[in-house]
Amino acid sequence: MSGDKQANLSELMPDLLALGFSEYEARAYLALYELSQATAYEVAKLAGLPKANAYSVLESLAKKEAAQPISETPLRYVAVAPQVLFERIATATSKRCAKLIRTIPAVSQSNDGGYVWTINGEDAIAAKMEAMIDGAKSHIWVKTEEKILLPHRDALRRAADRGVAILIILFGTQVEKFQFGAKSRTYLHEGNGIPVGIAPHLVTLTVDFEEALVAEIRAQGGSYTRNKPIVNLADSLLRHEIYFAEIFEMFGQPIQKTFGPAIIELRRKYLPAPQVAALESLLGLTASRVEKKSKLKEEKI
């Protein structure tokens, strides 16, 4: 086997092992697929297996429906196509997991509703978001940046098709990409979608007044819970964002006239100084503010 093929084999091994293949089974399956059809001897030679183990390994693959015999003399096997094999495994695994999700709470006295679960890694956060959206029954509220939400548009559309009401507070500009029908509303944050502080890296998602997820994508960490007081807190924060969005929709001009663009005068009071400086720079206000201070000093002199 060439060096490149050995490298590819080593890359695939962890995935095959995670799906329940032994190391010998994984190596034999890949070798058999490459050979198209082969005897145990040929598979052992290509896969680097002990010849004494080759027959039992191929029999094991046959029981897993990953390979099947096609002739008796000599006994030859063919690998089941990856699309067929792994789609079958995916479907079976999904059904088993769904059954366990339904059954374990029904037969157990344990209640995990009070816990806050840590979620590590961007992929895990995205998977949790997708699962929450797919499981929503009545409503979805979410506040996040458009790049974080774009991969979940299909899931949001499926939810809308089920009759789920969707409210989105969006940092960004692409409101048109997040319209999902009559029960869907998307607001630009504070009427302009300007990212404030660490907002481009955050997601707050609540579903059905029962679940909440708060995560920082940049830090690749987040928390998920069904704890009622914490879910209520997250819902309350999003609810006030929605109130604010509707108020801005009606009275945006007077508000910005009073408090400045992106209500900068309020944020100068309450945001950490580095975040204020970053927002001022984004709004192009830093230089003008310095000039204003300079003029005030000159007037005093």
C-alpha positions in Angstrom: 0.0 0.0 0.0 1.4 3.4 -1.0 2.3 6.1 1.5 -0.6 8.3 0.5 -3.1 5.5 0.9 -1.7 4.7 4.3 -2.1 8.3 5.3 -5.7 8.3 4.1 -6.3 5.1 6.0 -5.0 6.6 9.2 -7.3 9.6 8.8 -10.4 7.4 8.4 -9.6 5.0 11.2 -10.9 7.1 14.1 -14.3 7.5 12.4 -14.6 3.8 11.6 -13.6 2.9 15.1 -16.1 5.4 16.5 -18.8 3.6 14.5 -18.0 0.3 16.2 -15.5 -1.3 13.8 -12.5 -3.0 15.3 -9.1 -1.9 13.9 -8.8 -5.1 11.9 -12.4 -4.7 10.6 -11.7 -1.1 9.6 -8.5 -2.0 7.7 -10.1 -5.0 6.1 -13.2 -3.0 4.9 -11.0 -0.3 3.3 -8.8 -2.9 1.6 -11.8 -4.9 0.4 -13.4 -1.7 -1.1 -10.2 -0.9 -2.9 -9.9 -4.4 -4.3 -13.5 -4.5 -5.4 -13.7 -8.3 -4.7 -11.1 -10.4 -3.0 -10.2 -13.5 -1.0 -9.2 -13.4 2.7 -5.6 -13.8 1.6 -5.7 -10.8 -0.7 -7.4 -8.6 1.9 -4.9 -9.7 4.6 -2.0 -8.8 2.2 -3.3 -5.3 1.3 -4.6 -4.5 4.8 -1.5 -5.8 6.6 -3.5 -8.3 8.7 -2.3 -11.5 10.1 -3.5 -14.2 7.7 -4.8 -16.3 10.6 -7.3 -13.5 11.4 -8.4 -12.6 7.9 -11.3 -15.1 7.6 -12.8 -14.3 11.0 -12.5 -10.5 10.3 -14.3 -10.9 7.0 -17.0 -13.0 8.6 -17.4 -10.3 11.2 -17.8 -7.7 8.5 -20.4 -9.9 6.8 -22.4 -10.0 10.1 -22.2 -6.2 10.3 -23.6 -6.1 6.7 -20.4 -4.3 5.6 -19.3 -7.1 3.3 -20.8 -10.1 1.7 -19.5 -13.3 0.1 -20.0 -13.6 -3.7 -18.4 -16.9 -4.5 -17.5 -20.1 -2.6 -14.5 -21.6 -4.4 -12.4 -19.6 -3.8 -14.4 -17.7 -1.1 -14.5 -14.1 -2.2 -16.0 -11.1 -0.6 -17.1 -7.7 -1.8 -17.5 -4.5 0.3 -20.9 -3.0 0.7 -20.8 0.5 -0.9 -20.1 3.3 1.6 -23.3 5.2 0.7 -25.4 2.1 1.4 -23.5 1.0 4.5 -23.1 4.3 6.3 -26.6 5.6 5.5 -27.9 2.5 7.0 -25.8 2.9 10.1 -26.8 6.6 10.4 -30.5 5.8 10.1 -30.2 2.9 12.7 -28.2 5.1 15.1 -30.6 8.0 14.7 -33.6 5.7 15.5 -31.8 4.2 18.5 -30.9 7.7 19.9 -34.5 8.9 19.4 -35.8 5.9 21.2 -33.4 6.4 24.1 -34.4 10.1 24.3 -38.0 9.1 24.6 -37.6 6.1 26.8 -35.0 6.9 29.5 -36.9 9.9 31.0 -40.0 7.8 31.0 -38.5 4.9 33.0 -36.1 7.0 35.2 -36.9 9.0 38.3 -34.0 11.4 37.6 -34.7 15.0 36.6 -31.9 16.8 34.8 -33.9 20.0 34.4 -32.0 21.8 37.1 -28.5 21.4 35.6 -26.5 23.7 33.3 -24.6 21.7 30.8 -21.3 22.9 29.3 -20.9 22.7 25.6 -17.4 22.8 24.2 -16.4 23.5 20.6 -18.0 25.4 17.7 -19.3 22.2 16.1 -21.0 21.1 19.3 -22.6 24.5 19.8 -23.9 24.5 16.2 -25.2 20.9 16.7 -27.1 22.0 19.8 -28.6 25.0 18.1 -29.8 22.8 15.3 -31.3 20.3 17.7 -33.1 23.0 19.7 -34.5 24.5 16.5 -35.6 21.1 15.2 -37.3 20.3 18.5 -39.2 23.6 18.9 -43.0 23.3 19.1 -44.3 26.8 19.7 -41.6 29.5 19.4 -37.9 30.2 18.8 -36.3 33.4 20.0 -32.7 34.1 19.0 -30.2 37.0 19.2 -27.0 36.5 17.2 -24.8 37.6 14.3 -25.9 36.7 10.8 -22.8 34.6 10.0 -23.6 32.4 13.1 -27.2 32.0 12.0 -26.8 31.4 8.3 -26.0 27.7 8.6 -29.3 27.2 10.4 -31.6 28.7 7.9 -32.9 25.3 6.6 -33.7 24.3 10.2 -35.5 27.6 10.9 -37.5 27.1 7.7 -38.5 23.6 8.7 -39.6 25.0 12.1 -41.7 27.7 10.4 -43.3 25.1 8.2 -44.3 23.3 11.4 -46.1 26.5 12.5 -43.4 27.6 15.0 -43.2 31.3 15.6 -39.7 32.8 15.1 -38.3 36.0 16.4 -34.7 37.0 15.5 -32.6 39.9 16.8 -29.9 40.2 14.2 -26.5 41.7 14.1 -25.7 42.3 10.5 -27.6 43.6 7.4 -29.1 40.6 5.6 -32.6 40.6 7.1 -34.0 39.2 3.8 -32.2 35.9 4.4 -34.1 35.4 7.6 -37.7 35.7 6.5 -39.7 32.5 7.1 -43.3 33.4 6.6 -46.2 35.1 8.5 -45.1 33.9 12.0 -41.5 35.0 11.5 -40.1 38.4 12.4 -36.5 39.5 12.1 -35.3 42.8 13.5 -31.9 44.5 13.1 -30.5 45.0 16.6 -31.5 48.5 17.7 -32.6 49.3 14.2 -29.2 49.2 12.6 -27.6 45.7 13.2 -24.3 47.3 14.3 -22.3 44.8 16.3 -21.6 46.0 19.8 -18.8 44.6 22.0 -18.4 40.9 21.6 -21.9 40.6 20.0 -20.4 39.1 16.7 -19.3 36.1 18.7 -22.4 35.5 20.8 -25.6 33.5 20.5 -28.6 33.5 22.8 -31.3 31.0 21.9 -34.4 30.1 23.7 -37.2 27.6 22.7 -40.7 27.2 24.0 -40.0 28.8 27.4 -38.3 25.5 28.2 -34.7 25.6 26.9 -31.9 28.1 26.7 -28.5 28.2 25.1 -25.9 31.0 25.6 -22.6 30.6 23.9 -19.5 32.5 22.7 -18.4 31.1 19.4 -15.0 32.8 19.6 -14.2 31.1 22.9 -15.8 27.9 21.6 -17.8 27.4 24.8 -21.4 27.7 25.9 -24.0 26.6 28.4 -27.3 24.8 27.8 -30.1 24.4 30.3 -33.7 23.5 31.0 -33.4 25.1 34.5 -36.6 27.2 34.7 -35.2 30.3 36.5 -32.2 30.5 34.1 -34.4 29.9 31.0 -36.7 32.6 32.3 -33.7 34.9 32.7 -32.6 34.3 29.1 -36.2 34.7 27.8 -36.5 37.9 29.7 -33.3 39.3 28.2 -34.5 38.4 24.7 -38.0 39.7 25.4 -36.6 43.1 26.3 -34.5 43.0 23.1 -37.7 42.4 21.2 -39.4 45.3 23.0 -36.5 47.5 22.2 -36.5 46.4 18.6 -40.2 47.4 18.2 -39.6 50.7 20.0 -36.7 51.5 17.7 -38.9 50.6 14.7 -41.4 53.3 15.8 -39.1 55.9 17.4 -35.6 55.2 16.1 -34.8 58.7 14.9 -35.7 60.6 18.1 -33.9 58.0 20.2 -30.7 58.3 18.1 -31.0 62.1 18.1 -31.1 62.0 21.9 -28.5 59.3 22.6 -26.4 59.3 19.5 -25.9 56.6 16.9 -26.0 53.1 18.4 -27.1 54.9 21.6 -23.4 55.6 22.1 -24.0 58.1 25.0 -25.6 55.4 27.1 -23.0 52.8 26.2 -20.2 55.2 27.2 -21.7 55.1 30.7 -22.1 51.3 31.0 -19.9 49.4 28.6 -16.3 48.5 29.4 -13.9 51.1 28.0 -12.3 48.9 25.4 -15.7 48.0 23.9 -16.7 51.7 23.9 -13.5 52.6 22.0 -14.1 49.8 19.5 -17.7 51.0 18.9 -16.6 54.6 18.5 -14.0 53.5 16.0 -16.7 51.5 14.1 -19.0 54.5 14.1 -16.2 56.9 13.1 -16.8 58.9 16.3 -13.4 58.7 17.9 -11.7 61.5 16.0 -14.7 63.8 16.2 -15.0 63.2 20.0 -11.3 64.1 20.4 -11.8 67.3 18.3 -14.8 68.2 20.4 -12.8 67.9 23.6 -10.0 69.9 22.2 -12.4 72.7 21.2 -13.9 72.7 24.7 -10.5 73.1 26.3 -9.7 76.0 23.9 -13.0 77.7 24.9 -12.1 77.3 28.6 -8.7 78.9 28.0 
